[in-house]
Amino acid sequence: MKLLRDRILKDGKCYPGGILKVDKFINHQMDPNLMKAVAVELIRRYASSEVNKIITIEASGIAPAIMMGFLLDLPVVFAKKKKPSTMDNMLSTRVFSFTKQREYHVVISKDYLTPNDKVIFVDDFLAYGNAAKGIIDLCRQAGAELVGMGFIIEKAFQHGRDVIEAEGIRCESLAIVDSLDNCEIKLREE
């Protein structure tokens, strides 16, 4: 996706330890036009899939998930990283955040993820696949069908795709970073 690749190279910043900062346009300040383009491309890639819900995990996956839900006229559910005091009928799992270097107790209401659901998971980054593993677990607990996973940016050198594909789940990434060595962003050619 050329628009996304160009934006990463223009406004993305690299930090030691395999960190790519895209907070200028994806996960702090957001570019709504880019989010729409991301959603359109993910919808195109999953056009032949039967889906009735979009799922994400708070917070950075919410923008592309909402845009997809809007364009497809489907509900969007996000797994919460903190149990609300008003939620009692829930599924839960643990997810380790590479970015925050901490573990979260992730929850989702059983009312919003059910055996009748065929879902696509959407998130900003695929790194080690920790959030993906958590969502796979929640979908299994719910009996929901996880049709596929879509990511704005994949850091291929952290091998999260291997985790997803080992589970037999389809994985789509719109920009793939092959390396951040020496703080130089190297994107895979399309």
N, C-alpha and C positions, 0 to 999 in steps of 0.2 A: 504494500500500500504506500505509494510514493508520497502522498501528502503527509502521512505519519512519519515515514523515514526522514523526509526533509526536515520536519519539525524537531525530531529527536536530535538530528545532527546540528540544527541551528540553535535550539534552546535547551537541550539536555546537558546536564553537567555530570561529570564522573568524579567519584571519590574513591580513595583506597578501600580495598576490601570488597570489591565487586558491587559497589553502590552506584546506581544510575538515578540521578535526581531529575524528575520531570514535573516538578511542582508548579512550573510556570504555565503549564497547559493541560495537565491531566489530573493531578491529585492534591492540589491546594487551590491555585487559581485554575479554572477550567475554561477551555475553549469550546463553547457549545457547538460551533460549526464542525470542529474536529470530532466531538462526541457523536454528532449526527453521522458523519462520514464513517466513523468506526462502527456504529450500529448498522448502517446500511451494508457495510462489507460483511459483518458477521451474519446478518440476515441472508445475504447472498450465498454465503458459504454453507449455511444450514437450510437453504430453501427447500430441499427435498425431505427434510425431517419433520415429523409430526411432533409439535410442541404445544403445550397449553400453559406454560408458566416459565418466567425467567427468574433465576435465583442468583444471588450474589452474597458477599460477606461485607459487613461494614468496614471501612467507609468508602474506599476509593473505587470500588466496583459499582457503586450505586448510580453514578452518572451514566455510564454506558448501558447499564441494565435498564434504567428508566427510559432512556432513549429507544432502546430495542422494544421494550414493552409498549411504549407509545406508538411506535411505527407498526407493530404487529397487533396492537389492540389486545395485549395480554397482561395479566397481573404480574407484578414484580414483587418478590419476597427477598428480604435480606436477613441473613443470619446475624444475630447480635452478639457482640463480644462481651456483653455483661447482661446477666439475667435481670429483667425488669421485675419489680415487686408485684406487678399485676399478671405475670405469666406463670401459670401453674401446670398446664397441659403441654409439656414441651419435650423435645428431643435435645440431647446435648452431646458435645464432643470436645476434645481439647485440640487446640491448634497453636503451634509455635510460630511466632512472627520473626522472620529473618530481620526485617527492618527495625523492629522495636526490641529484638533480643529478649522476648518474654513469651510466656505461654498464656493463652486466653482460653477461658471456658466459654465456648461458642454454643448458642442456643437458638432454636427455632420452634415456633408453635406447631404442634401436631395438627392444628386447624388449617395451617397454610402450606404444609408439605405432607401429602397424603399418597396412598397407593394409586389413586387416580391420576396423579401428576406425571407428565412427561416434560422434563425440564432441561434447559440449557443453563449452565453456570457461566457467568461472565465476571471477569476481574481485570484490574489494571495490569498486574504483573504475574508472570509465572517464573518463579525462581527455583526453589527446592521442591516445590509441590506440596508444601505443608497445608495451605488453605484448601487446595484441591483434595488432599486426603481427608480433611475434615468434612468437606461437602460430600464426598463419596460416602463417608460413614453416616452422615445425617440422612442421605437419600436411601441408603440401605435400611437404616432403622425405620424410616417412614414407609418403605416399600415402594418408593417413587422410582420411576425410570429416569436415569441420568443419560440423556440423549447425547450430550457432548459438552465440551468446555471450550470457551473462547476467551482469549487474552489479548489485551492491547499490545503488550510487550513481553517477549519471552527472553530470559537470559539463559541461552542454550548451555552455557558452560556450567550451570548449576543443576542441570539434568532433571528438572521437574517433569518434563514431558515423559521421561522413562517411567516415572511413578504412575502417571495417568494411563499411558498406553499398556503398561503391565496389567492394569485392571480391565483392559479391553474397551476403554473409553476413547472416543474420538476427541482429538485436541486440535484446535485451530489458533494460531497466533498471527497477528497482523504485522508485527515487526519482530525480527529475531536478532538478538545481539549475540554474536559469536564470541566476542572478547571485550573486556574493559581493561586489558593489560596496559600498564603504564598510563592509566587514565585516558586512554584513547578509545573512543566508541567505534567498534567495528561491527557493522550491520551485515547480515547475510543478504546476498543478492536475491531478488525475487525470481 
